[in-house]
Amino acid sequence: MVDVLAYKGKTLLSRHNPEKQGEKLALSFPLKENTLYLCPSPLYGYGLSVLLDRFIKEGLIESSAILCLELEQELFKLSLPALGAIIAEWEGKNSITAPVKFSPCTAAIEEICSFVRSTLGSLNFRRVEVLRLTGGWQLHPDAYKEIEAALGREIALDWGNAMTMIRLGRLFSHNFAANISSFYRREGSAYDIKHLNYGSAPILVIAAGPSLDTSLDKLQALSGIPLPENRPYRIIAVDTSLPLLLERGIIPDLLVILESQHWNLRAFTGAKGHKIDAAIDLSALPASGRVLAGKSFYFFTPWTELEIFTRLRGLGLLPQSFLPLGSVGLSAVAIALFCGSGNVVTCGLDFSFSLDKYHARSSPSQGDMDRKQNRFKSLINFTAAFRNGSFPALSKEAKAVRSDPALRRYRNLFEHEFAHNARLFDISGSGLDLGIKAYSMDEIFSVLTASGEPANATGADTLNAASSALTCLPTLEEAFREKADFINGEIKCLNELRGILSGELSPDAARLEKLLKEADYLWAHFPDCAKGKLPPLTDIGFLKRVRMEIEPFLRLWENP
């Protein structure tokens, strides 16, 4: 039998009336709205009923919640039935579902965050606070602190994503409608990226970090980087690296386009007419994909959950989906791993910068800074290098560089998503360690040329694969008809919704609600819809805002 008074050398409960002691702590703890309370090692749950009573009395039952967590297996077995009995008794007395969850004991930190998201919801909390009712937290203090920090990061990320949705959600949806319409109408020149197959050829993924210049200098000194048809490897590049590549006479096999805003067009200056294939996200700026003269391969990274995605997915009309990684460099790596079975080498994926160099030379932002340099304006980018949150770091070569929280998050996300993949290699340089092995350029060159023969980079294999996949449907005409039917259905839905909101059609509450849910891309970016919930139909201000959104989308569906 477990002695919960003194366990593994730690005092867990008071020897004098521990139940009263727990209730006293529960009464003295300050409670707040929109707070997730982390209760480490609750043991018998002494004080839990008092806390829940306070939740009702102080009006917190809808906004705050308690996550009980026990990392010690024996104590978990003891706590589970005790907490279950307390919660059942409290729910029976109050006829309300208790805002308490007991996390699985063996779950990793990521699984605990996922458990909270799935059981307590996203965007319900603004902070995490630790609620210690026992001394059990002393058994694993560092682990509980890590979990608290991870939950805090998850909450911050959720709200950050919500703010991004409010600021850019309309733009994402507009780009999506234009791109999906264009994708449907351009049969023969636009394809699903799942039909892009580079076989076993090695792939060099080029991002626009400061180390790119040095890496390309070394690679060109070794091989000259021949044209695609003569290269023994493929090159997948991010869009912002294109000016630098063209300046060096390097033609990538595929350019990844992810950015949704117009400033991204700077990366395509002088590139019009180049026969370079492009991988285009459905939320990317449509004009970016129209500059190049190569084939277009569409992919999809969902920025939120919308009903239109579900409908398209159900009809088989969505292209290949990838996780929304937030960085074009990370998306390029995911695409490289997806489109081939050979080794993948990352280059210029730094997530760091120096005082005078935030990106590679000739990339749009770095080029702007170089052009503006004069005797009054230094090449040192003080705004980036010393802004709030930036910090010194060590590169893969143990040299001093700088980074910031956003770049660090992308670096950590890269390690989380890709570090386990044995096909990935990195080039040693000024970037942060990515969690994968970094090699010198001489060693990397042997990886890139391991196939011993030029990769077929003419694009014929890609085109044939895509054409074959299109003809898997009964007929091409039927494929076109299905896509046209979907677009026509959206146009009909928006026209009907406009008619109801304009008073031209008789209002029907059930029909109006159905139309609004189907066309949630009209309102998902509204600040009051951050949680993805449809406001009540009595909210006239909401309905007026929806009415104003309809015409732009009608134009996009009709003429992308």
C-alpha positions, 0 to 999 in steps of 0.5 A: 500500500502506498504511503501518501504522507511520506513517499520517496522521501517527500512529504505529500500530505499534512499528517494533521487533518490533510483534508482540511488543509487541502480545503484551506488551500483551495479557499485561499487560492485567487481564481481568475477568468479564462485560466487553465489551472494545472493541479500537479499530483492531486492525490485524493483530491482534497480541496477540489470540491471547494474549488469547484464550488468557488467556480460556480460562486465566482462565475468561472464555470464557463471560462476556467478549468482544472487539469489534474496531472500525476506523473507517478504511476502508483499515485496515479492509480490511487488518485483516479478512483478518488477523483472520479468519486469527487467529481461524480458527487459534485456533478450529482449535487450541482447538475453541471459538468465539472470543468476538471480533466485528469490527464493520462499518466504516461502521456508525453508533453505533446500528448498532454497539450493535445489532450487539453486541446481536444477535451477543454477546447482551443482559445478558451484560456488566456493563461496557465497557473499552477494550483498546488494542493499537495506536496506531490509536485516535489517528486517531479518539479522540473517535469511539471514546470516543463508541462506548465511552460508547454501549455502556456506556449500552446495557449499563446500559439492558439491566440497568435493563430487567431490574431493571424486569422483576423488579420489575414483570414480574408486574404487567405480565403480570397487567394484560395478561391482564386487559386482553386478556380484557376486550378480547376480551369487550367487542365493540362498546365496545372496539376496536383503536387501528388503527381510530381515524382522525382524518383530516387534523385537527391534533392537540394532544398534552397532557402534564403538564409544568410549562409546561402551565399557561401554554400552556393559559392562552394558548390559552384566551385565544386560542380558549376551547378549545371542546368537541370537536364545535366544535374545529378540532383534536383533543386527545390528552392523557396521563392525568396531565393529566386533572384539570387539563383537567377543572378548566378545562372542557377535554374531550380527544378521547382520553386515553392510559393507560400506567401499570400501578400503582394510584397512577395512579388518582389522575388519575381522581378526579372523572372517572367517567362522563365520555364521553372515549375512552381509548387503553389499553396492554395492560399498563396498570392495568385499573381505569384504563380502567373509569373513563371512559364513552367508547370504549376503544381498545387498543394494545400496547407489549411490555415483553419478548419472551414466547411468548404475544405470538408466539402472539397475533400469529400468530393476528392477535389482538394490537392495534396495537403501538408501540415501548416508549418508557417515557413516556406523553408519548412514547407519546401523540405516537406515537399522534397521528402514527399516528391522523391525517395532520395536523400534531401539536403537543406541549404540556407535554412538558418533561422539566424542572422548577423548584424549586417545580413538577415537574408542571403544577398540579392533576396528581396529584403536584403537587396532593398537594404543594400540598395538603400545603404549610403553614408547616412544609413548603415548596412547593419540592420539595427531594427532586426538585430536588437529588437525586443526578444532577439538574442545571441546564439551559436551556429552549427560551427559554434560561431556567434550569430543572432536569432529571435523567438519567431525564428527559434520556434521555426527551428524547433518545429523543424526538429520536431517534424523532421529530425527523425528522418534519416534521408535529411542532411544539412550543410554546415554553416552559420545557421542554427543546429537543426537537430540533423547531422551537418556536413561539409560541402565536400561531404554533401557534394558526394551525397548530391552526386550519389546517383552517378547520372543526371536526373531526368529534369525535363519534366516529361515524367512529371507531365506524364504522371499527372496526365495519367492521374487525370485520366484515372477518372472515367473521362476528362470531360467528367472531371471538368464537369465535377469541378465546374459543378462545384464552382457553379454550386458556390456561385448559386449558394452565394447568390441565394445568401445575398438574396436573403440578406438583401430582402429579395428572397423570403427569409428562412432561418434554417436555410439561412443558417445552412448557407452561412455554415457552408460559406463560413469562409465569408465570416471566419476571419471576423474577430467575434468568430475567432472560436469558429462559432456562428453568431446568432442569426439575430446579430444584425451587425454580423449579417450586414458584414457577411453581406458585404463579403459576398460580391468579392467572392462571387467575382473570384469564383466567376473570374479568378 
